[in-house]
Amino acid sequence: MVYGYCRISTARQNMERQERNIKGAYPDAVIVKEVYTGTKFQGRKELEKIVAAVKPGDRIVFDSVSRMSRDAEEGFQLYVKLYQAGIELEFLKEPHINTSVYKKAADNCVGMTGTEVDFILEGINKYLLALAAEQIRIAFRQSEKEVSDLRQRTREGIETARLNGKQIGHSKGTRLNVKKAETAKKYIKENNRTFGGHLNDEETWKLAKITRKTFYKYKRELKEDLL
């Protein structure tokens, strides 16, 4: 069984692109989609379901390592857990850390000779496996760093705008302008389950960056347009 796991955490990300990339490599993959803004594995219910369902020999395909986890240590531990369970992990954008590569490194370890040099060969084998494991850790660390850097740039940008006297967010009593309303409605129509999309109501208003009240107002207006 081949599972393709797609996850988005912001409205700027494109789940369809992830699905297209995975289907391009594995046309018969079972695509599992999820919207989750956190970095921890716990709470990602769809990924948890895959981990609970997979059997030795099954494969989980990710568009990139960041889709599996943005927490470096947790991502590495989950990787090891699945690898030891006989699950194949594949990362389309980081193929150098696929479990097949790690397995090849393990299989290519130098065989013991039954002589006094075995302690040297054992050290070489441990080094090769440690080197492969470190490459995996580095990939997850890089993913975590990218998230941290993005948050820092966002905070700095907001602070710069504030110091320059710019309004941060909406002033009390103001309404979204027409262009923003159109953008939000378009997002709802394309992504909300009511209109054939893959997001539930809460996921939709959070990713569309509008309030719950505004979301239901726009949703009602969109439904009226269909009558």
C-alpha positions as CSV (number, residue, x, y, z in Angstrom):
1,M,0.0,0.0,0.0
2,V,1.3,3.5,-0.9
3,Y,0.0,6.5,1.1
4,G,0.5,10.0,-0.1
5,Y,0.4,12.5,2.8
6,C,-0.4,16.1,2.0
7,R,-0.6,18.9,4.6
8,I,-1.0,22.6,4.5
9,S,-0.8,25.1,7.4
10,T,-1.3,28.5,5.7
11,A,-3.5,29.8,2.9
12,R,-0.4,30.5,0.8
13,Q,0.4,26.8,0.6
14,N,-1.0,24.6,-2.1
15,M,-2.3,21.1,-1.3
16,E,-3.0,20.4,-4.9
17,R,0.6,20.9,-5.8
18,Q,1.7,18.3,-3.2
19,E,-1.0,15.8,-4.5
20,R,0.1,16.4,-8.1
21,N,3.7,15.7,-7.3
22,I,2.9,12.5,-5.3
23,K,0.5,11.2,-8.0
24,G,3.1,11.9,-10.6
25,A,5.5,9.5,-8.8
26,Y,2.8,7.0,-7.6
27,P,-0.5,7.3,-9.6
28,D,-2.2,4.7,-7.4
29,A,-1.2,6.3,-4.1
30,V,-4.0,6.8,-1.5
31,I,-3.9,10.5,-0.9
32,V,-4.5,11.7,2.7
33,K,-5.1,15.4,3.2
34,E,-4.7,17.4,6.4
35,V,-4.8,21.0,7.5
36,Y,-2.8,21.6,10.7
37,T,-0.9,24.6,11.8
38,G,1.2,23.2,14.6
39,T,4.7,21.6,14.5
40,K,4.0,18.6,16.7
41,F,2.9,15.1,15.5
42,Q,0.3,14.8,18.2
43,G,-2.9,16.4,16.9
44,R,-2.3,15.6,13.2
45,K,-5.1,13.2,13.2
46,E,-4.8,12.1,9.5
47,L,-1.1,11.3,9.9
48,E,-1.8,9.5,13.1
49,K,-4.3,7.3,11.2
50,I,-1.7,6.5,8.6
51,V,0.9,5.5,11.2
52,A,-1.6,3.3,13.0
53,A,-2.7,1.6,9.7
54,V,0.6,1.0,7.9
55,K,2.1,-2.5,7.8
56,P,5.6,-3.7,7.0
57,G,6.3,-3.1,3.3
58,D,3.9,-0.2,3.0
59,R,5.1,3.2,1.8
60,I,4.4,6.8,2.9
61,V,5.2,9.5,0.4
62,F,5.7,13.1,1.3
63,D,6.3,16.0,-1.0
64,S,9.0,17.2,1.4
65,V,10.3,16.5,4.8
66,S,8.5,19.5,6.2
67,R,5.2,17.9,5.5
68,M,6.1,15.0,7.8
69,S,7.3,17.2,10.7
70,R,8.6,20.7,11.4
71,D,10.0,19.6,14.8
72,A,13.5,18.2,14.2
73,E,13.8,15.7,17.0
74,E,10.2,14.5,16.8
75,G,10.5,14.1,13.1
76,F,13.7,12.0,13.5
77,Q,12.1,9.8,16.2
78,L,9.0,9.2,14.0
79,Y,11.3,8.4,11.1
80,V,13.2,5.8,13.1
81,K,10.0,4.3,14.5
82,L,8.5,3.8,11.1
83,Y,11.8,2.5,9.6
84,Q,12.2,-0.1,12.4
85,A,8.6,-1.1,11.7
86,G,9.5,-1.9,8.1
87,I,7.7,1.1,6.6
88,E,9.2,2.8,3.5
89,L,9.4,6.6,3.8
90,E,9.9,8.7,0.7
91,F,10.5,12.4,0.4
92,L,10.2,13.7,-3.2
93,K,12.3,16.9,-2.5
94,E,14.9,15.2,-0.2
95,P,15.4,11.7,-1.8
96,H,18.8,11.5,0.0
97,I,17.0,10.7,3.3
98,N,14.5,8.1,1.9
99,T,14.5,5.0,4.1
100,S,15.8,3.1,1.0
101,V,19.0,5.1,1.2
102,Y,19.4,4.5,4.9
103,K,18.7,0.8,4.4
104,K,21.3,0.7,1.6
105,A,23.9,2.2,4.0
106,A,23.0,-0.5,6.6
107,D,23.2,-3.3,4.0
108,N,26.6,-2.1,2.7
109,C,28.2,-2.3,6.1
110,V,31.4,-4.3,6.1
111,G,31.0,-7.9,7.2
112,M,32.8,-9.3,10.2
113,T,35.8,-11.6,9.6
114,G,36.1,-13.4,12.9
115,T,39.5,-12.0,13.4
116,E,41.1,-9.3,15.6
117,V,40.3,-6.6,13.1
118,D,36.6,-7.0,13.7
119,F,36.6,-4.3,16.3
120,I,37.9,-1.9,13.6
121,L,35.2,-3.0,11.1
122,E,32.6,-2.7,13.8
123,G,33.7,0.9,14.3
124,I,33.5,1.6,10.6
125,N,30.0,0.2,10.4
126,K,28.8,2.3,13.3
127,Y,30.3,5.3,11.7
128,L,28.5,4.7,8.4
129,L,25.1,4.3,10.1
130,A,25.7,7.3,12.3
131,L,26.5,9.4,9.2
132,A,23.3,8.3,7.5
133,A,21.3,9.1,10.7
134,E,22.9,12.5,10.9
135,Q,21.8,13.3,7.3
136,I,18.3,12.6,8.3
137,R,18.5,14.8,11.4
138,I,20.0,17.6,9.4
139,A,17.0,17.5,7.0
140,F,14.5,17.8,9.8
141,R,16.6,20.5,11.5
142,Q,16.6,22.6,8.3
143,S,12.8,22.2,8.1
144,E,12.4,23.4,11.7
145,K,14.8,26.3,11.1
146,E,12.9,27.5,8.0
147,V,9.7,27.7,10.1
148,S,11.5,29.6,12.9
149,D,13.1,32.0,10.4
150,L,9.7,32.7,8.8
151,R,8.1,33.5,12.2
152,Q,11.0,35.8,13.1
153,R,10.8,37.7,9.8
154,T,7.0,38.1,10.3
155,R,7.5,39.5,13.9
156,E,10.2,41.9,12.6
157,G,8.0,43.0,9.8
158,I,5.1,43.7,12.1
159,E,7.3,45.6,14.5
160,T,8.8,47.7,11.7
161,A,5.3,48.6,10.4
162,R,4.2,49.5,14.0
163,L,7.2,51.8,14.5
164,N,6.5,53.5,11.2
165,G,3.0,54.3,12.4
166,K,1.2,51.8,10.2
167,Q,-2.1,50.2,11.3
168,I,-1.6,46.6,12.3
169,G,-4.8,44.6,11.6
170,H,-8.2,46.2,11.3
171,S,-9.3,49.2,13.3
172,K,-12.3,48.7,15.5
173,G,-15.5,49.1,13.6
174,T,-13.9,48.8,10.1
175,R,-15.0,46.3,7.5
176,L,-13.1,44.4,5.0
177,N,-13.0,46.2,1.7
178,V,-14.6,44.8,-1.4
179,K,-11.4,43.3,-2.8
180,K,-10.7,41.4,0.4
181,A,-14.3,40.2,0.6
182,E,-14.1,38.9,-2.9
183,T,-10.8,37.2,-2.2
184,A,-12.2,35.5,1.0
185,K,-15.4,34.4,-0.8
186,K,-13.3,33.0,-3.7
187,Y,-11.3,31.0,-1.2
188,I,-14.4,29.7,0.6
189,K,-16.0,28.6,-2.7
190,E,-12.9,26.8,-3.8
191,N,-11.9,25.1,-0.6
192,N,-14.9,24.7,1.8
193,R,-16.6,21.3,1.9
194,T,-20.0,22.8,1.3
195,F,-18.9,23.8,-2.2
196,G,-16.9,20.6,-2.9
197,G,-13.6,21.5,-1.3
198,H,-11.6,19.7,1.3
199,L,-11.7,22.1,4.3
200,N,-14.3,22.1,7.1
201,D,-15.7,25.4,8.3
202,E,-13.2,26.1,11.0
203,E,-10.2,25.3,8.8
204,T,-11.7,27.5,6.1
205,W,-12.1,30.7,8.1
206,K,-8.7,30.3,9.8
207,L,-6.9,29.8,6.5
208,A,-8.9,32.5,4.8
209,K,-7.9,34.8,7.8
210,I,-11.4,36.0,8.5
211,T,-13.6,35.9,11.6
212,R,-16.1,33.1,12.2
213,K,-18.9,35.6,11.9
214,T,-17.6,36.9,8.6
215,F,-17.1,33.4,7.3
216,Y,-20.7,32.4,7.9
217,K,-22.0,35.7,6.4
218,Y,-20.0,35.0,3.2
219,K,-20.9,31.4,3.1
220,R,-24.6,32.3,3.4
221,E,-24.3,34.8,0.6
222,L,-22.5,32.3,-1.6
223,K,-25.2,29.7,-1.0
224,E,-27.9,32.3,-1.9
225,D,-26.0,33.0,-5.2
226,L,-26.5,29.3,-6.1
227,L,-30.2,29.4,-5.7
